[in-house]
Amino acid sequence: MTDSTFQSCSILLLAGGRGQRMGGQDKGLLEWRGRPLIAWLHDVARPLTDELLLSCNRNHARYAGYADLLVSDDEDGFPGPLAGIRAGLAAASHRWLLLLPCDTPLVDRPLLHSLYSAAISTPDQPVMLRCGEQWEPLFCVIPTSMRAEIDAFWRAGERSPQRILLKLGARELQVRKDDPRLANLNTPELLKASRSELGTSS
């Protein structure tokens, strides 16, 4: 059953990258603790929304079971996460779109609740996670009413989600610098080490 506090929020799982740091492998389908990375994000996000979107550019059949709808970049060549965000905004039917990257399996629901609560308290601004001094633009909530503005930045050649969100007046949601929920398993070494060092989320 969908969490009633997320009734106006679509969630987009970002799994459309080239996987360059993983030697070109599709990161979302790499196994961690016996399951694909994307499965951990699905487990956290699925109960929170009635519109779970997933951005991917290959292996569509394998990803289909992890979302209500798959979206893909409208340009070839893996042009970056902003392309997936644009596809998600175009497909989303709710007032907000919450983003999550596929290589962060320790994300938990309290963090997503915090992001969404911050978003609905300032409904006309994006909310972006900030870990210490580091912005985390792929952990954010974007009002879907901003899709045209984001498309305009894209057409002007801007490809940085962080720069765009800041230009659109993004508010920060601060978490501590070493928050383990944001462990980013985007290299083979990190993925291997984390199998024994990190705990699982609930």
Number of C-alpha atoms within 10 A of each C-alpha: 8 13 12 11 12 20 15 16 26 27 26 30 29 25 26 27 25 20 16 12 12 16 11 10 13 18 25 27 18 16 15 19 14 8 11 17 23 25 19 23 23 18 16 18 27 19 15 22 20 21 24 24 28 32 28 23 20 14 11 14 8 9 19 14 12 19 20 12 17 22 24 21 22 13 8 8 10 17 15 15 22 21 22 26 28 22 21 30 27 14 18 20 14 19 15 26 29 29 24 22 24 28 27 20 26 21 24 19 16 11 16 22 14 12 23 22 16 19 26 18 9 13 15 17 21 26 28 27 22 19 17 12 10 11 17 16 23 20 20 26 32 28 21 24 15 16 16 13 12 22 17 12 16 17 10 9 9 14 17 14 20 17 13 18 20 17 10 16 12 23 19 18 19 15 16 10 12 10 11 14 17 20 17 17 21 17 15 14 11 13 20 14 11 16 14 9 8 12 13 12 14 11
